[in-house]
């Protein structure tokens, strides 16, 4: 646990990039002293109607890094995303910078390998990334300490990255008016999500929290930054559900009302590959594989 270690050093410069098609928030996190930085949760653009892919979002991150005179050290994913393609593979090829994710990604790979009926040769050891992090493991961005916090519930493999006074908490907690993440994906758990939220809420009150999505409740402008104290006082789910049992009931009821993300079957086969598209076939074209009847369909949508 963080409280048993030396305090995390540094107050990072955080620049957010909101990707409006998938409501995703990508981050460039920089050490102001050394100008070394990391990218967190980059998006590879994908249009499901045409099948077209593009790198506009990822290239915007690189342009910002170049403009600020930063040096990129890490490309980090918080989890295998179910609503957008990760650009980690593209950025790795473009920059040579190492990629990383939490070590439980291997469990997600095994689960979705079965759902996609991928060949035995498909590795489920996390080797698609350069580094897979354990809970509590530390590394650095420049001179800033980073600690990895295992935060399952939304997925089996979710981690948060705590960088100095900032925590990148992906889809575990949204902005206070957005509540908390769904936990009904394969491998998800509302009980595990509650426990992960308690770990985040145990961070210092002034810890800056940066979320991975914002769905703009009420049509407001997108937001992505809050604090532990603000979430504890204002989060629409955490103020209603004070116990684990209350939260699990609230979360599971809400999840039953939500449609599956439109890109879940498209994106997971890319994201368990470290953000890389399937290999080209003998006609030089790449194909996505959509398993039929793999997930429950809410026919009344």
N, C-alpha and C positions, 0 to 999 in steps of 0.2 A: 504494500500500500504506500501511497505517496507520503503519508504522515510519518512513516518510519524511515524516510530517507532525507538526504539533504534537500533543502528547498530548491525548486526549479528556478534557474537563472533566466533573466531576460524578459523584456516586454516587446514582443514582435510587432513589426509593421504588418498589418493585415489588409489586403486588397481583395475584395469580393467581386466576382463576375457572375451575374444572374443570367442563366440560360432560359429564355422565356418559353421555349417549346416544351421543355420537360420540368419547368419550375425549379431547376437545379441551381445550387450555388457552388461555384468553384472558387478556390482560394489560392492566392500567392502569399506565402508567409515568409517574411524576411527578417533577418538579424540586422538591426540598424548599424551595429558596429562593424561587422565584416562584410555586409551586403551579400551574404549568402542566403539562399532561399529554398523553399520547397513548394511544390504544387500539390494541392490536396483535391481529390475527386474531380479530375478533368473530364470533360464531356467530348465524345466523338459524335459529330452531328450525323443524324440518320433520319431520313424521310420514309416512313413505312409504306406510303402509297406508291412511291416510285422505286423504292429500294435503293435510293441514292445515299451515298455517304460523303461526308466532307469534313474538313479540319478547321473550319472557320473559328470555332470556339477555342480549340487548343492553340491555334496560331495567335489568337488575341492574347492568351496568357504569355506566350513567348515574346510577343511584341512588347508587352508591359515590362517583362524582365529585362529586355534589351534597353528599353527606354530609361529604366531606373538604374541601369548599370549593375544589376544584380548578377550573381553567379549561381546557377541552379545546382543544388546538391541532391535533392530527392524528388521522386514522383510517387505520391502516396495515395492509396485508395483506403477508404474506411471499411468497405465491404463490397461484395459483388452486387452491383446495383440491379434492381429489377425494373427500372423505368428509363434508363438511358445506357448507351454504350460508354464504357470507359475509354478515354484516349491515352491511357498509360502506355500501351504498346506503341502507338504512333509516336508519342513523346520520347520514349526510350530509343526508338530507331532514329529519331531526329537529333537527339542531343547526346546519346550515350550515357545518360544519367541513370542510376539504379532505381528500380521500382520496388515497392514494398506494400505489404498488406498484413493483416493479422493471421496467425498460424492456423486458426480454425477454418480458414478457407478450404483446407483439405476436406473437411466434412461436407461443405457445400459442393465441392467438386464431385465427391462420391455420390451425393444425393442427385444432382442434376445430370451426372453421367448416366445414371440409370434411367432417368426420365427421358433423356435424349437418345438412349440406346447407343451411346458413343462406343467406338471400338475399344478392345482391351488395351490397345497401344496408347490410348489417351491417358496421360499421367495425372494422378490425383494426389501429388505430393507437394503442390505449391511451387513447383520448379518453374512455372511461367513467370514468377517474380524473382528478383534478385535477392530479396530478403523477406522472410516471414517472421513477424514479431510475436513474442509471447507476452502475456499479461504482465505488466510491471517493468518490462524491458525498457531501457533508456538508450537514446542516441542523441546526436546533436545536429542542429542547423547552425552553421557558423559556430559561435560560442554559446548559443542558447541550448539549454537542456530540453529534451522532448521525452515524455513518458507515455507509454502505450497503456491504455486501460481497456480491458476486454469488456464489452458492453452488449452481450447478446440479447435477443428478444425480438428485435425487428428481423434479424437474420441469425443464423448459427454463428456467423463469423465476425460480427460487427465489432470494431474497435473505435475508441476515441483517441485523438492525439492531443496531449496536453503540452503546450509550448509556452514556457514561462507562465504568464498570468492569463493565458488564453487556452480554451479547450474547444476542439473541433469535434462536435458530438453527432455529426451526420444526421440520421433520421430518428434518433432516440427521442429527442425533445424538439418540437418546433418552436416558433415564437409563442409567447403566452396565449395569444388569441387563437392559435392553431392547435394547441394541445400536445399530443404525443404521437409517436409512430404507430402504425398498424403492426400487428404481430401475427397475422394469419397466413403469411407465405409458408411454403414448405420449409420446415425447420424452425419456424417462428414460435414464440411463446410469450403470452402476456405476463405470466409469472416471472419469467426471466427478464422481461423488459422492466417490470417494477423494480427488481433488484438492481438492474443497471442504472436506472434513474436515481435510486437511493445513493449509489456510489458517486454519481455526478453531483447530486445535491449536497454531498458531504465535502465538496471542494470549498475553498474560502468564498465568502459571500460576494466579493468583488471580482471573482473570476469571470472573465469575458467568455460567453458561450456563443459559438458560431454554428448555426444549424445547416443542414445539407439541402433543405428544400424550403420554399415558402409558397403557399397556395393562395396568398393574398385574400384572407377572409374579408367579406364585405366589399370586395373590389378595391381595397386600399393598395398603395404602392408596395412593392416587395421590400421585405425587411429580413435580416438574418442575424443580428447581434442583440444579445441580452446579457443578463448576469444571473448568477446563481440566486442571489437575493430576489431579483425581479421574478424569476421563474417560480420560486417558492411562494411568493406572495400573490402572483397573478395568473399562473398557468391554468387554463380553463379545465383541464383534467385533474391536475394535482390539487387544486383547491376543492374539487368536488369529491375526490376519492382519497381519503386520509389513511386507509389501510390497504394492505395487499389484496384482500378479498374484494373490497369495494373497487379497487382499480381494475382487477382482472375482470370483474363483471361489467364495468363501464367499457373497457377496451374491447372485450369480446363482443358485446352488443353493438358497438360502433363498427367493428370489423365486418360483422354480418351484413351491414348496410352498404358497404363500400364495393364498388366494382374492382375487378383485378386491373392492375396497370396495363395499358394497351400494349406496352412493349415488353412485358415480362418474359414471354416465350422467345421473343427476338433477342433480348439483351443478355439473358443469363448464359446462352451458349457462347457469346462473345466474352463476357466478363469472367467466366471461369477459365478462360484462356489468357487472362491477364490483359484484357482489352484488345485482343487480336481477333480479326475476322477469320472465319474458317479458311483453310487452304484452298487455292483455286483447283477446280476440277480439270478434266482433260481438254475442255474447251476454253480454259483460262478464266472462266467465270467463277465467282464465289457464290455459295448458296447458304441460306439459313434453313434450318430444319425445324419445323413446327410440329410437335407431337400432338395428335388429335386426342381429345378427351382426357388430357393429362390433369387438368384442373377443373374444379366445379364451375359451371357457368350460371351466372344469375340471369336467367332468361327474361326477367321482368325489367331489365334496364331500359 
